[in-house]
Amino acid sequence: MAHNPHAPQGPDPSQDPAGSTQMFRAFVDEEGGGASAQRGADPQASSGPRIGVIVGVVALVVVVAAAVWLAMA
């Protein structure tokens, strides 16, 4: 049988064959602690998306109520 240099030679727990774990760790390490520290420092930044969701839900309720009112009339 021929020797295939690209075939896995045995289990190596420190290396992911697909490389996805190393890529993920590199991504997380690139972020560092800045993202979590930034979130804790500015509480107003986290309320921004919540306000948008609330406004969107209210607008949706108004549109559905208007559609039901027009359907009944």
Backbone as JSON, one array per atom type, in Angstrom:
{
  "sequence": "MAHNPHAPQGPDPSQDPAGSTQMFRAFVDEEGGGASAQRGADPQASSGPRIGVIVGVVALVVVVAAAVWLAMA",
  "N": [[0.85, -1.17, 0.0], [0.54, 2.25, -0.77], [2.19, 5.08, 0.63], [0.53, 7.82, 1.99], [1.13, 11.1, 2.33], [-0.64, 13.08, 3.11], [-2.62, 11.97, 4.55], [-4.25, 11.49, 7.71], [-2.13, 10.9, 10.45], [-2.58, 9.98, 12.94], [-4.45, 10.36, 16.01], [-4.36, 13.65, 17.12], [-4.78, 15.54, 19.73], [-4.37, 18.26, 20.04], [-4.7, 19.6, 17.7], [-7.06, 20.71, 15.39], [-8.52, 19.05, 12.71], [-10.04, 20.33, 10.72], [-9.51, 22.94, 11.21], [-11.23, 24.81, 12.21], [-11.55, 25.32, 14.9], [-9.17, 26.59, 15.62], [-9.4, 28.85, 14.04], [-11.66, 30.04, 15.15], [-10.78, 30.54, 17.76], [-8.76, 32.37, 17.18], [-10.3, 34.46, 16.21], [-11.8, 35.14, 18.48], [-9.75, 35.82, 20.23], [-8.77, 38.01, 18.88], [-10.77, 39.87, 19.24], [-10.49, 40.34, 21.95], [-10.68, 41.74, 25.27], [-12.03, 44.04, 24.91], [-14.62, 44.33, 23.82], [-16.41, 43.33, 25.78], [-15.77, 45.0, 27.9], [-16.45, 47.42, 26.83], [-19.21, 47.17, 26.56], [-20.04, 47.14, 29.24], [-19.34, 49.68, 30.04], [-20.96, 51.59, 28.8], [-24.13, 51.91, 29.31], [-26.26, 52.94, 27.85], [-25.91, 52.22, 25.21], [-26.77, 49.58, 24.97], [-29.5, 49.81, 25.19], [-30.4, 50.84, 22.83], [-31.01, 48.99, 20.58], [-33.18, 47.72, 21.79], [-35.12, 49.7, 21.98], [-35.67, 50.09, 19.29], [-36.82, 47.61, 18.66], [-39.1, 47.68, 20.25], [-40.46, 49.89, 19.15], [-40.87, 48.86, 16.59], [-42.58, 46.67, 17.14], [-44.81, 48.01, 18.18], [-45.55, 49.5, 15.93], [-46.2, 47.41, 14.22], [-48.43, 46.32, 15.54], [-50.19, 48.47, 15.29], [-50.53, 48.55, 12.5], [-51.69, 46.02, 12.03], [-54.03, 46.31, 13.55], [-55.24, 48.4, 12.11], [-55.68, 47.1, 9.67], [-57.49, 45.12, 10.44], [-59.59, 46.76, 11.28], [-60.27, 48.01, 8.86], [-61.11, 45.75, 7.47], [-63.39, 45.04, 8.83], [-65.09, 47.16, 8.35]],
  "CA": [[0.0, 0.0, 0.0], [1.34, 3.46, -0.91], [2.13, 6.02, 1.77], [-0.12, 9.09, 1.66], [1.59, 12.08, 3.34], [-1.73, 13.97, 3.52], [-3.56, 11.22, 5.39], [-3.98, 11.69, 9.13], [-1.2, 9.9, 10.97], [-3.05, 9.53, 14.25], [-5.17, 11.43, 16.7], [-3.58, 14.69, 17.77], [-5.83, 16.33, 20.37], [-4.09, 19.69, 20.07], [-4.93, 20.21, 16.39], [-8.34, 20.44, 14.76], [-8.25, 18.77, 11.3], [-10.7, 21.32, 9.87], [-8.95, 24.25, 11.5], [-12.26, 25.75, 12.63], [-11.34, 25.71, 16.29], [-8.11, 27.58, 15.65], [-9.91, 30.1, 13.45], [-12.56, 30.64, 16.13], [-9.97, 31.09, 18.85], [-8.08, 33.56, 16.68], [-11.31, 35.51, 16.13], [-12.14, 35.56, 19.84], [-8.58, 36.51, 20.78], [-8.65, 39.3, 18.2], [-11.71, 40.76, 19.91], [-9.91, 40.69, 23.24], [-11.66, 42.08, 26.3], [-12.57, 45.35, 24.61], [-16.06, 44.31, 23.57], [-17.14, 43.19, 27.03], [-15.53, 46.2, 28.69], [-17.2, 48.52, 26.21], [-20.62, 46.98, 26.88], [-20.29, 47.52, 30.62], [-19.06, 51.09, 30.26], [-21.99, 52.45, 28.23], [-25.41, 51.21, 29.38], [-27.2, 53.46, 26.85], [-25.72, 51.53, 23.93], [-27.55, 48.35, 24.94], [-30.93, 50.11, 25.1], [-30.72, 51.24, 21.47], [-31.75, 47.97, 19.84], [-34.45, 47.43, 22.46], [-36.07, 50.74, 21.6], [-36.06, 49.79, 17.92], [-37.73, 46.47, 18.68], [-40.37, 48.14, 20.83], [-41.12, 50.72, 18.14], [-41.3, 47.96, 15.53], [-43.74, 45.91, 17.6], [-45.94, 48.94, 18.27], [-45.96, 49.79, 14.55], [-46.86, 46.2, 13.7], [-49.76, 46.24, 16.16], [-51.02, 49.52, 14.68], [-50.85, 48.13, 11.13], [-52.65, 44.91, 12.11], [-55.31, 46.87, 14.01], [-55.83, 49.14, 10.99], [-56.15, 46.12, 8.68], [-58.71, 44.5, 10.98], [-60.64, 47.77, 11.27], [-60.74, 48.14, 7.48], [-61.81, 44.53, 7.07], [-64.72, 45.04, 9.47], [-65.91, 48.27, 7.87]],
  "C": [[0.9, 1.24, 0.0], [1.15, 4.36, 0.3], [1.55, 7.35, 1.29], [0.3, 10.11, 2.71], [0.48, 13.0, 3.83], [-2.74, 13.27, 4.41], [-3.23, 11.49, 6.86], [-3.13, 10.55, 9.67], [-1.64, 9.35, 12.32], [-3.74, 10.67, 14.95], [-4.2, 12.38, 17.4], [-4.58, 15.64, 18.42], [-5.58, 17.83, 20.35], [-4.37, 20.37, 18.74], [-6.27, 19.75, 15.83], [-8.11, 20.2, 13.27], [-8.88, 19.81, 10.37], [-10.14, 22.72, 10.09], [-9.98, 25.24, 12.03], [-12.05, 26.2, 14.07], [-10.25, 26.78, 16.38], [-8.59, 28.91, 15.09], [-10.83, 30.81, 14.44], [-11.77, 31.26, 17.27], [-9.24, 32.35, 18.41], [-9.06, 34.73, 16.61], [-11.63, 36.04, 17.53], [-10.97, 36.32, 20.46], [-8.39, 37.88, 20.15], [-9.57, 40.32, 18.83], [-11.14, 41.23, 21.24], [-11.0, 40.97, 24.26], [-12.35, 43.4, 26.01], [-14.07, 45.36, 24.43], [-16.84, 44.2, 24.87], [-16.95, 44.42, 27.92], [-16.33, 47.38, 28.13], [-18.68, 48.4, 26.53], [-20.93, 47.44, 28.3], [-20.13, 49.01, 30.86], [-20.19, 52.0, 29.8], [-23.34, 51.74, 28.26], [-26.42, 51.72, 28.35], [-27.08, 52.74, 25.53], [-26.55, 50.27, 23.85], [-29.04, 48.62, 24.83], [-31.34, 50.52, 23.7], [-31.49, 50.2, 20.68], [-33.09, 47.64, 20.48], [-35.5, 48.44, 22.07], [-36.56, 50.49, 20.17], [-37.05, 48.64, 17.85], [-39.09, 46.89, 19.21], [-41.15, 48.97, 19.82], [-41.64, 49.85, 17.0], [-42.54, 47.16, 15.91], [-44.97, 46.79, 17.68], [-46.46, 49.26, 16.86], [-46.68, 48.59, 13.94], [-48.26, 46.06, 14.26], [-50.7, 47.27, 15.55], [-51.44, 49.1, 13.27], [-51.87, 47.0, 11.14], [-54.0, 45.41, 12.56], [-56.0, 47.64, 12.89], [-56.38, 48.18, 9.94], [-57.42, 45.44, 9.16], [-59.85, 45.49, 10.95], [-61.18, 47.97, 9.86], [-61.49, 46.92, 6.99], [-63.22, 44.47, 7.66], [-65.64, 46.11, 8.89], [-66.55, 47.96, 6.55]]
}
